[in-house]
Structure formats: C-alpha cells, structure tokens
Amino acid sequence: MRKSKIPEDRLLPYEIICAATEGDPDAMAEVLRHFDGYISYQATRIFYDEYGRSYRGVDAELKQRIQDKLAARIMERFSLE
C-alpha cells in the first residue's frame, strides 16, 4: 500500500467517514468542516461593484450547492468496502 503524503493528523478519522456515510449529522458536519477551505476556494469568483471594479469573493450560493452535493454523494454513493 502506498504511503500518503498528507500528514496523518490532517486526515479525517475513518470512524468519522463511516458515521457520515450512515447519515450521522455531526459526522457530516465534521466532513464539511474538513473540506471547507477547499470548497471555499472552488466557490471563489470575480464580482463587480456598481463602479465596475472587480474583486474576488466566495459565492455563498455556489458554496452551499457544492456542500449539498458533497453531502448527497457521501450518503448515496460512498462505499467503504
């Protein structure tokens, strides 16, 4: 088995993953919290103000959609076998 380059203290515990796949809301919240930075990065886009100036920000609606999709996929399709 290949060793992961990610330090072990930064990985989600197996028990949390198992509980999330079984529908435990606290475990699902922990999974979403674990991936929050990555999800925020993916939901970042360019916004324009009324003067035409651009700035980057997290699109809250897009972030929520990504979180909902992740939670649904964990519940529906994630297999631990």
PyMOL Python script that loads the backbone (N, CA, C, O; Angstrom):
from pymol import cmd

cmd.read_pdbstr("""\
ATOM      1  N   MET A   1       0.835  -1.177   0.000  1.00  0.00           N
ATOM      2  CA  MET A   1       0.000   0.000   0.000  1.00  0.00           C
ATOM      3  C   MET A   1       0.881   1.243   0.000  1.00  0.00           C
ATOM      4  O   MET A   1       1.894   1.296   0.697  1.00  0.00           O
ATOM      5  N   ARG A   2       0.488   2.239  -0.787  1.00  0.00           N
ATOM      6  CA  ARG A   2       1.254   3.466  -0.931  1.00  0.00           C
ATOM      7  C   ARG A   2       1.037   4.388   0.269  1.00  0.00           C
ATOM      8  O   ARG A   2      -0.084   4.547   0.751  1.00  0.00           O
ATOM      9  N   LYS A   3       2.111   4.982   0.733  1.00  0.00           N
ATOM     10  CA  LYS A   3       2.028   5.928   1.840  1.00  0.00           C
ATOM     11  C   LYS A   3       1.490   7.260   1.346  1.00  0.00           C
ATOM     12  O   LYS A   3       1.854   7.717   0.262  1.00  0.00           O
ATOM     13  N   SER A   4       0.638   7.876   2.124  1.00  0.00           N
ATOM     14  CA  SER A   4       0.087   9.184   1.785  1.00  0.00           C
ATOM     15  C   SER A   4       1.093  10.270   2.132  1.00  0.00           C
ATOM     16  O   SER A   4       1.831  10.163   3.111  1.00  0.00           O
ATOM     17  N   LYS A   5       1.113  11.318   1.315  1.00  0.00           N
ATOM     18  CA  LYS A   5       1.992  12.448   1.588  1.00  0.00           C
ATOM     19  C   LYS A   5       1.358  13.424   2.571  1.00  0.00           C
ATOM     20  O   LYS A   5       2.020  14.344   3.052  1.00  0.00           O
ATOM     21  N   ILE A   6       0.087  13.226   2.868  1.00  0.00           N
ATOM     22  CA  ILE A   6      -0.621  14.099   3.800  1.00  0.00           C
ATOM     23  C   ILE A   6      -0.323  13.626   5.222  1.00  0.00           C
ATOM     24  O   ILE A   6      -0.452  12.438   5.518  1.00  0.00           O
ATOM     25  N   PRO A   7       0.074  14.546   6.104  1.00  0.00           N
ATOM     26  CA  PRO A   7       0.323  14.139   7.495  1.00  0.00           C
ATOM     27  C   PRO A   7      -0.922  13.512   8.113  1.00  0.00           C
ATOM     28  O   PRO A   7      -2.045  13.952   7.867  1.00  0.00           O
ATOM     29  N   GLU A   8      -0.704  12.494   8.908  1.00  0.00           N
ATOM     30  CA  GLU A   8      -1.819  11.728   9.465  1.00  0.00           C
ATOM     31  C   GLU A   8      -2.751  12.568  10.334  1.00  0.00           C
ATOM     32  O   GLU A   8      -3.948  12.290  10.400  1.00  0.00           O
ATOM     33  N   ASP A   9      -2.226  13.579  10.993  1.00  0.00           N
ATOM     34  CA  ASP A   9      -3.071  14.403  11.854  1.00  0.00           C
ATOM     35  C   ASP A   9      -4.008  15.316  11.056  1.00  0.00           C
ATOM     36  O   ASP A   9      -4.907  15.922  11.638  1.00  0.00           O
ATOM     37  N   ARG A  10      -3.817  15.424   9.746  1.00  0.00           N
ATOM     38  CA  ARG A  10      -4.685  16.250   8.905  1.00  0.00           C
ATOM     39  C   ARG A  10      -5.740  15.429   8.172  1.00  0.00           C
ATOM     40  O   ARG A  10      -6.579  15.989   7.467  1.00  0.00           O
ATOM     41  N   LEU A  11      -5.707  14.112   8.329  1.00  0.00           N
ATOM     42  CA  LEU A  11      -6.686  13.246   7.678  1.00  0.00           C
ATOM     43  C   LEU A  11      -7.933  13.104   8.550  1.00  0.00           C
ATOM     44  O   LEU A  11      -7.869  13.205   9.775  1.00  0.00           O
ATOM     45  N   LEU A  12      -9.056  12.871   7.896  1.00  0.00           N
ATOM     46  CA  LEU A  12     -10.286  12.586   8.637  1.00  0.00           C
ATOM     47  C   LEU A  12     -10.205  11.179   9.219  1.00  0.00           C
ATOM     48  O   LEU A  12      -9.794  10.252   8.521  1.00  0.00           O
ATOM     49  N   PRO A  13     -10.583  11.001  10.471  1.00  0.00           N
ATOM     50  CA  PRO A  13     -10.593   9.654  11.039  1.00  0.00           C
ATOM     51  C   PRO A  13     -11.595   8.751  10.305  1.00  0.00           C
ATOM     52  O   PRO A  13     -12.655   9.203   9.871  1.00  0.00           O
ATOM     53  N   TYR A  14     -11.245   7.495  10.179  1.00  0.00           N
ATOM     54  CA  TYR A  14     -12.081   6.514   9.493  1.00  0.00           C
ATOM     55  C   TYR A  14     -13.465   6.431  10.132  1.00  0.00           C
ATOM     56  O   TYR A  14     -14.466   6.276   9.432  1.00  0.00           O
ATOM     57  N   GLU A  15     -13.523   6.533  11.451  1.00  0.00           N
ATOM     58  CA  GLU A  15     -14.795   6.441  12.161  1.00  0.00           C
ATOM     59  C   GLU A  15     -15.738   7.579  11.754  1.00  0.00           C
ATOM     60  O   GLU A  15     -16.947   7.376  11.638  1.00  0.00           O
ATOM     61  N   ILE A  16     -15.185   8.764  11.542  1.00  0.00           N
ATOM     62  CA  ILE A  16     -15.995   9.915  11.115  1.00  0.00           C
ATOM     63  C   ILE A  16     -16.562   9.657   9.719  1.00  0.00           C
ATOM     64  O   ILE A  16     -17.731   9.937   9.456  1.00  0.00           O
ATOM     65  N   ILE A  17     -15.730   9.125   8.834  1.00  0.00           N
ATOM     66  CA  ILE A  17     -16.173   8.834   7.468  1.00  0.00           C
ATOM     67  C   ILE A  17     -17.289   7.793   7.493  1.00  0.00           C
ATOM     68  O   ILE A  17     -18.302   7.949   6.810  1.00  0.00           O
ATOM     69  N   CYS A  18     -17.107   6.738   8.274  1.00  0.00           N
ATOM     70  CA  CYS A  18     -18.141   5.696   8.383  1.00  0.00           C
ATOM     71  C   CYS A  18     -19.450   6.272   8.912  1.00  0.00           C
ATOM     72  O   CYS A  18     -20.523   5.985   8.381  1.00  0.00           O
ATOM     73  N   ALA A  19     -19.356   7.077   9.949  1.00  0.00           N
ATOM     74  CA  ALA A  19     -20.562   7.664  10.536  1.00  0.00           C
ATOM     75  C   ALA A  19     -21.255   8.598   9.547  1.00  0.00           C
ATOM     76  O   ALA A  19     -22.484   8.640   9.493  1.00  0.00           O
ATOM     77  N   ALA A  20     -20.484   9.341   8.771  1.00  0.00           N
ATOM     78  CA  ALA A  20     -21.074  10.257   7.781  1.00  0.00           C
ATOM     79  C   ALA A  20     -21.815   9.482   6.700  1.00  0.00           C
ATOM     80  O   ALA A  20     -22.881   9.912   6.258  1.00  0.00           O
ATOM     81  N   THR A  21     -21.271   8.349   6.266  1.00  0.00           N
ATOM     82  CA  THR A  21     -21.941   7.558   5.233  1.00  0.00           C
ATOM     83  C   THR A  21     -23.235   6.935   5.753  1.00  0.00           C
ATOM     84  O   THR A  21     -24.128   6.604   4.973  1.00  0.00           O
ATOM     85  N   GLU A  22     -23.330   6.777   7.075  1.00  0.00           N
ATOM     86  CA  GLU A  22     -24.538   6.221   7.679  1.00  0.00           C
ATOM     87  C   GLU A  22     -25.557   7.297   8.038  1.00  0.00           C
ATOM     88  O   GLU A  22     -26.639   6.982   8.534  1.00  0.00           O
ATOM     89  N   GLY A  23     -25.222   8.565   7.791  1.00  0.00           N
ATOM     90  CA  GLY A  23     -26.182   9.642   7.988  1.00  0.00           C
ATOM     91  C   GLY A  23     -26.071  10.408   9.291  1.00  0.00           C
ATOM     92  O   GLY A  23     -26.964  11.190   9.616  1.00  0.00           O
ATOM     93  N   ASP A  24     -25.005  10.207  10.043  1.00  0.00           N
ATOM     94  CA  ASP A  24     -24.822  10.943  11.297  1.00  0.00           C
ATOM     95  C   ASP A  24     -24.588  12.428  10.991  1.00  0.00           C
ATOM     96  O   ASP A  24     -23.605  12.768  10.333  1.00  0.00           O
ATOM     97  N   PRO A  25     -25.478  13.321  11.459  1.00  0.00           N
ATOM     98  CA  PRO A  25     -25.337  14.742  11.118  1.00  0.00           C
ATOM     99  C   PRO A  25     -24.076  15.391  11.689  1.00  0.00           C
ATOM    100  O   PRO A  25     -23.499  16.275  11.056  1.00  0.00           O
ATOM    101  N   ASP A  26     -23.641  14.963  12.876  1.00  0.00           N
ATOM    102  CA  ASP A  26     -22.417  15.532  13.451  1.00  0.00           C
ATOM    103  C   ASP A  26     -21.195  15.130  12.636  1.00  0.00           C
ATOM    104  O   ASP A  26     -20.295  15.940  12.417  1.00  0.00           O
ATOM    105  N   ALA A  27     -21.166  13.884  12.188  1.00  0.00           N
ATOM    106  CA  ALA A  27     -20.055  13.414  11.364  1.00  0.00           C
ATOM    107  C   ALA A  27     -20.056  14.113  10.010  1.00  0.00           C
ATOM    108  O   ALA A  27     -18.997  14.470   9.494  1.00  0.00           O
ATOM    109  N   MET A  28     -21.237  14.309   9.435  1.00  0.00           N
ATOM    110  CA  MET A  28     -21.327  15.009   8.153  1.00  0.00           C
ATOM    111  C   MET A  28     -20.842  16.444   8.299  1.00  0.00           C
ATOM    112  O   MET A  28     -20.163  16.965   7.415  1.00  0.00           O
ATOM    113  N   ALA A  29     -21.189  17.084   9.410  1.00  0.00           N
ATOM    114  CA  ALA A  29     -20.716  18.449   9.664  1.00  0.00           C
ATOM    115  C   ALA A  29     -19.196  18.476   9.782  1.00  0.00           C
ATOM    116  O   ALA A  29     -18.552  19.418   9.320  1.00  0.00           O
ATOM    117  N   GLU A  30     -18.629  17.452  10.393  1.00  0.00           N
ATOM    118  CA  GLU A  30     -17.168  17.362  10.513  1.00  0.00           C
ATOM    119  C   GLU A  30     -16.510  17.194   9.144  1.00  0.00           C
ATOM    120  O   GLU A  30     -15.471  17.799   8.879  1.00  0.00           O
ATOM    121  N   VAL A  31     -17.101  16.387   8.281  1.00  0.00           N
ATOM    122  CA  VAL A  31     -16.576  16.212   6.922  1.00  0.00           C
ATOM    123  C   VAL A  31     -16.638  17.534   6.163  1.00  0.00           C
ATOM    124  O   VAL A  31     -15.670  17.923   5.510  1.00  0.00           O
ATOM    125  N   LEU A  32     -17.769  18.222   6.247  1.00  0.00           N
ATOM    126  CA  LEU A  32     -17.911  19.505   5.553  1.00  0.00           C
ATOM    127  C   LEU A  32     -16.941  20.544   6.113  1.00  0.00           C
ATOM    128  O   LEU A  32     -16.397  21.355   5.364  1.00  0.00           O
ATOM    129  N   ARG A  33     -16.725  20.521   7.423  1.00  0.00           N
ATOM    130  CA  ARG A  33     -15.765  21.439   8.044  1.00  0.00           C
ATOM    131  C   ARG A  33     -14.343  21.133   7.569  1.00  0.00           C
ATOM    132  O   ARG A  33     -13.540  22.041   7.353  1.00  0.00           O
ATOM    133  N   HIS A  34     -14.046  19.848   7.409  1.00  0.00           N
ATOM    134  CA  HIS A  34     -12.721  19.430   6.947  1.00  0.00           C
ATOM    135  C   HIS A  34     -12.431  19.975   5.545  1.00  0.00           C
ATOM    136  O   HIS A  34     -11.314  20.407   5.258  1.00  0.00           O
ATOM    137  N   PHE A  35     -13.433  19.950   4.688  1.00  0.00           N
ATOM    138  CA  PHE A  35     -13.256  20.385   3.302  1.00  0.00           C
ATOM    139  C   PHE A  35     -13.661  21.842   3.068  1.00  0.00           C
ATOM    140  O   PHE A  35     -13.707  22.284   1.920  1.00  0.00           O
ATOM    141  N   ASP A  36     -13.953  22.592   4.122  1.00  0.00           N
ATOM    142  CA  ASP A  36     -14.460  23.954   3.973  1.00  0.00           C
ATOM    143  C   ASP A  36     -13.506  24.867   3.199  1.00  0.00           C
ATOM    144  O   ASP A  36     -13.949  25.631   2.341  1.00  0.00           O
ATOM    145  N   GLY A  37     -12.232  24.799   3.483  1.00  0.00           N
ATOM    146  CA  GLY A  37     -11.272  25.648   2.773  1.00  0.00           C
ATOM    147  C   GLY A  37     -11.228  25.344   1.289  1.00  0.00           C
ATOM    148  O   GLY A  37     -11.210  26.255   0.462  1.00  0.00           O
ATOM    149  N   TYR A  38     -11.210  24.072   0.956  1.00  0.00           N
ATOM    150  CA  TYR A  38     -11.183  23.669  -0.452  1.00  0.00           C
ATOM    151  C   TYR A  38     -12.473  24.080  -1.160  1.00  0.00           C
ATOM    152  O   TYR A  38     -12.441  24.564  -2.291  1.00  0.00           O
ATOM    153  N   ILE A  39     -13.601  23.884  -0.491  1.00  0.00           N
ATOM    154  CA  ILE A  39     -14.885  24.258  -1.083  1.00  0.00           C
ATOM    155  C   ILE A  39     -14.948  25.769  -1.283  1.00  0.00           C
ATOM    156  O   ILE A  39     -15.423  26.237  -2.318  1.00  0.00           O
ATOM    157  N   SER A  40     -14.478  26.528  -0.311  1.00  0.00           N
ATOM    158  CA  SER A  40     -14.461  27.987  -0.453  1.00  0.00           C
ATOM    159  C   SER A  40     -13.589  28.407  -1.622  1.00  0.00           C
ATOM    160  O   SER A  40     -13.946  29.312  -2.376  1.00  0.00           O
ATOM    161  N   TYR A  41     -12.451  27.754  -1.772  1.00  0.00           N
ATOM    162  CA  TYR A  41     -11.562  28.063  -2.894  1.00  0.00           C
ATOM    163  C   TYR A  41     -12.262  27.792  -4.227  1.00  0.00           C
ATOM    164  O   TYR A  41     -12.174  28.595  -5.156  1.00  0.00           O
ATOM    165  N   GLN A  42     -12.950  26.666  -4.313  1.00  0.00           N
ATOM    166  CA  GLN A  42     -13.644  26.310  -5.548  1.00  0.00           C
ATOM    167  C   GLN A  42     -14.843  27.224  -5.819  1.00  0.00           C
ATOM    168  O   GLN A  42     -15.246  27.388  -6.970  1.00  0.00           O
ATOM    169  N   ALA A  43     -15.408  27.814  -4.775  1.00  0.00           N
ATOM    170  CA  ALA A  43     -16.574  28.683  -4.935  1.00  0.00           C
ATOM    171  C   ALA A  43     -16.188  30.160  -5.067  1.00  0.00           C
ATOM    172  O   ALA A  43     -17.060  31.029  -5.073  1.00  0.00           O
ATOM    173  N   THR A  44     -14.898  30.445  -5.171  1.00  0.00           N
ATOM    174  CA  THR A  44     -14.442  31.826  -5.321  1.00  0.00           C
ATOM    175  C   THR A  44     -14.610  32.266  -6.768  1.00  0.00           C
ATOM    176  O   THR A  44     -14.280  31.534  -7.701  1.00  0.00           O
ATOM    177  N   ARG A  45     -15.126  33.470  -6.933  1.00  0.00           N
ATOM    178  CA  ARG A  45     -15.293  34.009  -8.279  1.00  0.00           C
ATOM    179  C   ARG A  45     -15.081  35.515  -8.253  1.00  0.00           C
ATOM    180  O   ARG A  45     -14.920  36.110  -7.187  1.00  0.00           O
ATOM    181  N   ILE A  46     -15.082  36.117  -9.409  1.00  0.00           N
ATOM    182  CA  ILE A  46     -14.878  37.553  -9.530  1.00  0.00           C
ATOM    183  C   ILE A  46     -16.238  38.249  -9.527  1.00  0.00           C
ATOM    184  O   ILE A  46     -17.138  37.890 -10.287  1.00  0.00           O
ATOM    185  N   PHE A  47     -16.367  39.236  -8.669  1.00  0.00           N
ATOM    186  CA  PHE A  47     -17.567  40.058  -8.586  1.00  0.00           C
ATOM    187  C   PHE A  47     -17.224  41.463  -9.065  1.00  0.00           C
ATOM    188  O   PHE A  47     -16.064  41.873  -9.038  1.00  0.00           O
ATOM    189  N   TYR A  48     -18.234  42.188  -9.497  1.00  0.00           N
ATOM    190  CA  TYR A  48     -18.053  43.576  -9.931  1.00  0.00           C
ATOM    191  C   TYR A  48     -19.001  44.467  -9.144  1.00  0.00           C
ATOM    192  O   TYR A  48     -20.175  44.139  -8.972  1.00  0.00           O
ATOM    193  N   ASP A  49     -18.484  45.601  -8.663  1.00  0.00           N
ATOM    194  CA  ASP A  49     -19.349  46.539  -7.954  1.00  0.00           C
ATOM    195  C   ASP A  49     -19.998  47.507  -8.939  1.00  0.00           C
ATOM    196  O   ASP A  49     -19.807  47.391 -10.149  1.00  0.00           O
ATOM    197  N   GLU A  50     -20.763  48.460  -8.417  1.00  0.00           N
ATOM    198  CA  GLU A  50     -21.511  49.373  -9.286  1.00  0.00           C
ATOM    199  C   GLU A  50     -20.619  50.319 -10.084  1.00  0.00           C
ATOM    200  O   GLU A  50     -21.082  50.963 -11.025  1.00  0.00           O
ATOM    201  N   TYR A  51     -19.332  50.406  -9.710  1.00  0.00           N
ATOM    202  CA  TYR A  51     -18.393  51.263 -10.437  1.00  0.00           C
ATOM    203  C   TYR A  51     -17.541  50.477 -11.429  1.00  0.00           C
ATOM    204  O   TYR A  51     -16.656  51.041 -12.072  1.00  0.00           O
ATOM    205  N   GLY A  52     -17.802  49.192 -11.553  1.00  0.00           N
ATOM    206  CA  GLY A  52     -17.071  48.360 -12.496  1.00  0.00           C
ATOM    207  C   GLY A  52     -15.777  47.784 -11.960  1.00  0.00           C
ATOM    208  O   GLY A  52     -15.047  47.113 -12.690  1.00  0.00           O
ATOM    209  N   ARG A  53     -15.483  48.036 -10.694  1.00  0.00           N
ATOM    210  CA  ARG A  53     -14.268  47.479 -10.095  1.00  0.00           C
ATOM    211  C   ARG A  53     -14.499  46.005  -9.772  1.00  0.00           C
ATOM    212  O   ARG A  53     -15.578  45.610  -9.332  1.00  0.00           O
ATOM    213  N   SER A  54     -13.482  45.222  -9.995  1.00  0.00           N
ATOM    214  CA  SER A  54     -13.612  43.783  -9.749  1.00  0.00           C
ATOM    215  C   SER A  54     -12.947  43.409  -8.426  1.00  0.00           C
ATOM    216  O   SER A  54     -11.987  44.045  -7.989  1.00  0.00           O
ATOM    217  N   TYR A  55     -13.466  42.394  -7.822  1.00  0.00           N
ATOM    218  CA  TYR A  55     -12.872  41.830  -6.611  1.00  0.00           C
ATOM    219  C   TYR A  55     -13.264  40.364  -6.523  1.00  0.00           C
ATOM    220  O   TYR A  55     -14.278  39.936  -7.075  1.00  0.00           O
ATOM    221  N   ARG A  56     -12.446  39.619  -5.823  1.00  0.00           N
ATOM    222  CA  ARG A  56     -12.711  38.195  -5.641  1.00  0.00           C
ATOM    223  C   ARG A  56     -13.445  37.978  -4.330  1.00  0.00           C
ATOM    224  O   ARG A  56     -13.209  38.666  -3.337  1.00  0.00           O
ATOM    225  N   GLY A  57     -14.330  37.013  -4.356  1.00  0.00           N
ATOM    226  CA  GLY A  57     -15.067  36.673  -3.151  1.00  0.00           C
ATOM    227  C   GLY A  57     -15.685  35.297  -3.290  1.00  0.00           C
ATOM    228  O   GLY A  57     -15.765  34.739  -4.384  1.00  0.00           O
ATOM    229  N   VAL A  58     -16.117  34.766  -2.170  1.00  0.00           N
ATOM    230  CA  VAL A  58     -16.760  33.456  -2.161  1.00  0.00           C
ATOM    231  C   VAL A  58     -18.234  33.646  -2.489  1.00  0.00           C
ATOM    232  O   VAL A  58     -18.934  34.422  -1.839  1.00  0.00           O
ATOM    233  N   ASP A  59     -18.685  32.937  -3.494  1.00  0.00           N
ATOM    234  CA  ASP A  59     -20.094  32.944  -3.882  1.00  0.00           C
ATOM    235  C   ASP A  59     -20.822  32.006  -2.909  1.00  0.00           C
ATOM    236  O   ASP A  59     -20.702  30.784  -3.006  1.00  0.00           O
ATOM    237  N   ALA A  60     -21.572  32.587  -1.979  1.00  0.00           N
ATOM    238  CA  ALA A  60     -22.221  31.805  -0.920  1.00  0.00           C
ATOM    239  C   ALA A  60     -23.197  30.774  -1.480  1.00  0.00           C
ATOM    240  O   ALA A  60     -23.289  29.661  -0.963  1.00  0.00           O
ATOM    241  N   GLU A  61     -23.920  31.138  -2.525  1.00  0.00           N
ATOM    242  CA  GLU A  61     -24.878  30.201  -3.118  1.00  0.00           C
ATOM    243  C   GLU A  61     -24.157  29.016  -3.754  1.00  0.00           C
ATOM    244  O   GLU A  61     -24.574  27.870  -3.589  1.00  0.00           O
ATOM    245  N   LEU A  62     -23.084  29.290  -4.476  1.00  0.00           N
ATOM    246  CA  LEU A  62     -22.308  28.217  -5.096  1.00  0.00           C
ATOM    247  C   LEU A  62     -21.680  27.323  -4.035  1.00  0.00           C
ATOM    248  O   LEU A  62     -21.663  26.100  -4.180  1.00  0.00           O
ATOM    249  N   LYS A  63     -21.162  27.934  -2.963  1.00  0.00           N
ATOM    250  CA  LYS A  63     -20.563  27.155  -1.877  1.00  0.00           C
ATOM    251  C   LYS A  63     -21.597  26.213  -1.261  1.00  0.00           C
ATOM    252  O   LYS A  63     -21.298  25.047  -1.001  1.00  0.00           O
ATOM    253  N   GLN A  64     -22.804  26.713  -1.028  1.00  0.00           N
ATOM    254  CA  GLN A  64     -23.860  25.875  -0.459  1.00  0.00           C
ATOM    255  C   GLN A  64     -24.229  24.737  -1.399  1.00  0.00           C
ATOM    256  O   GLN A  64     -24.470  23.616  -0.949  1.00  0.00           O
ATOM    257  N   ARG A  65     -24.274  25.008  -2.687  1.00  0.00           N
ATOM    258  CA  ARG A  65     -24.591  23.962  -3.661  1.00  0.00           C
ATOM    259  C   ARG A  65     -23.521  22.874  -3.660  1.00  0.00           C
ATOM    260  O   ARG A  65     -23.842  21.689  -3.742  1.00  0.00           O
ATOM    261  N   ILE A  66     -22.244  23.273  -3.568  1.00  0.00           N
ATOM    262  CA  ILE A  66     -21.152  22.295  -3.528  1.00  0.00           C
ATOM    263  C   ILE A  66     -21.257  21.457  -2.259  1.00  0.00           C
ATOM    264  O   ILE A  66     -21.101  20.237  -2.311  1.00  0.00           O
ATOM    265  N   GLN A  67     -21.520  22.099  -1.118  1.00  0.00           N
ATOM    266  CA  GLN A  67     -21.654  21.363   0.140  1.00  0.00           C
ATOM    267  C   GLN A  67     -22.826  20.389   0.087  1.00  0.00           C
ATOM    268  O   GLN A  67     -22.714  19.256   0.553  1.00  0.00           O
ATOM    269  N   ASP A  68     -23.942  20.822  -0.475  1.00  0.00           N
ATOM    270  CA  ASP A  68     -25.108  19.940  -0.597  1.00  0.00           C
ATOM    271  C   ASP A  68     -24.805  18.737  -1.480  1.00  0.00           C
ATOM    272  O   ASP A  68     -25.195  17.612  -1.170  1.00  0.00           O
ATOM    273  N   LYS A  69     -24.109  18.986  -2.578  1.00  0.00           N
ATOM    274  CA  LYS A  69     -23.779  17.899  -3.498  1.00  0.00           C
ATOM    275  C   LYS A  69     -22.813  16.910  -2.844  1.00  0.00           C
ATOM    276  O   LYS A  69     -22.965  15.700  -3.007  1.00  0.00           O
ATOM    277  N   LEU A  70     -21.821  17.416  -2.105  1.00  0.00           N
ATOM    278  CA  LEU A  70     -20.882  16.540  -1.406  1.00  0.00           C
ATOM    279  C   LEU A  70     -21.618  15.673  -0.390  1.00  0.00           C
ATOM    280  O   LEU A  70     -21.391  14.465  -0.325  1.00  0.00           O
ATOM    281  N   ALA A  71     -22.491  16.279   0.396  1.00  0.00           N
ATOM    282  CA  ALA A  71     -23.242  15.521   1.403  1.00  0.00           C
ATOM    283  C   ALA A  71     -24.115  14.455   0.744  1.00  0.00           C
ATOM    284  O   ALA A  71     -24.199  13.329   1.235  1.00  0.00           O
ATOM    285  N   ALA A  72     -24.756  14.803  -0.353  1.00  0.00           N
ATOM    286  CA  ALA A  72     -25.606  13.836  -1.055  1.00  0.00           C
ATOM    287  C   ALA A  72     -24.781  12.681  -1.605  1.00  0.00           C
ATOM    288  O   ALA A  72     -25.197  11.526  -1.507  1.00  0.00           O
ATOM    289  N   ARG A  73     -23.627  12.972  -2.179  1.00  0.00           N
ATOM    290  CA  ARG A  73     -22.778  11.911  -2.739  1.00  0.00           C
ATOM    291  C   ARG A  73     -22.242  10.996  -1.647  1.00  0.00           C
ATOM    292  O   ARG A  73     -22.146   9.784  -1.841  1.00  0.00           O
ATOM    293  N   ILE A  74     -21.895  11.567  -0.509  1.00  0.00           N
ATOM    294  CA  ILE A  74     -21.407  10.736   0.596  1.00  0.00           C
ATOM    295  C   ILE A  74     -22.506   9.778   1.037  1.00  0.00           C
ATOM    296  O   ILE A  74     -22.243   8.602   1.286  1.00  0.00           O
ATOM    297  N   MET A  75     -23.731  10.274   1.135  1.00  0.00           N
ATOM    298  CA  MET A  75     -24.846   9.438   1.583  1.00  0.00           C
ATOM    299  C   MET A  75     -25.240   8.391   0.545  1.00  0.00           C
ATOM    300  O   MET A  75     -25.569   7.261   0.906  1.00  0.00           O
ATOM    301  N   GLU A  76     -25.214   8.750  -0.743  1.00  0.00           N
ATOM    302  CA  GLU A  76     -25.720   7.866  -1.793  1.00  0.00           C
ATOM    303  C   GLU A  76     -24.689   6.880  -2.322  1.00  0.00           C
ATOM    304  O   GLU A  76     -24.981   5.693  -2.469  1.00  0.00           O
ATOM    305  N   ARG A  77     -23.507   7.356  -2.604  1.00  0.00           N
ATOM    306  CA  ARG A  77     -22.584   6.563  -3.412  1.00  0.00           C
ATOM    307  C   ARG A  77     -21.294   6.142  -2.738  1.00  0.00           C
ATOM    308  O   ARG A  77     -20.582   5.294  -3.275  1.00  0.00           O
ATOM    309  N   PHE A  78     -20.968   6.690  -1.604  1.00  0.00           N
ATOM    310  CA  PHE A  78     -19.677   6.396  -1.000  1.00  0.00           C
ATOM    311  C   PHE A  78     -19.705   5.005  -0.391  1.00  0.00           C
ATOM    312  O   PHE A  78     -20.522   4.710   0.481  1.00  0.00           O
ATOM    313  N   SER A  79     -18.809   4.163  -0.856  1.00  0.00           N
ATOM    314  CA  SER A  79     -18.752   2.784  -0.376  1.00  0.00           C
ATOM    315  C   SER A  79     -17.432   2.552   0.347  1.00  0.00           C
ATOM    316  O   SER A  79     -16.371   2.925  -0.153  1.00  0.00           O
ATOM    317  N   LEU A  80     -17.498   1.946   1.507  1.00  0.00           N
ATOM    318  CA  LEU A  80     -16.293   1.693   2.299  1.00  0.00           C
ATOM    319  C   LEU A  80     -15.773   0.271   2.143  1.00  0.00           C
ATOM    320  O   LEU A  80     -14.789  -0.098   2.784  1.00  0.00           O
ATOM    321  N   GLU A  81     -16.413  -0.526   1.311  1.00  0.00           N
ATOM    322  CA  GLU A  81     -15.953  -1.899   1.115  1.00  0.00           C
ATOM    323  C   GLU A  81     -14.765  -1.950   0.212  1.00  0.00           C
ATOM    324  O   GLU A  81     -14.245  -3.031  -0.063  1.00  0.00           O
TER     325      GLU A  81
END
""", "prot")
cmd.dss("prot")
cmd.show_as("cartoon", "prot")
cmd.util.cbc("prot")
cmd.orient("prot")
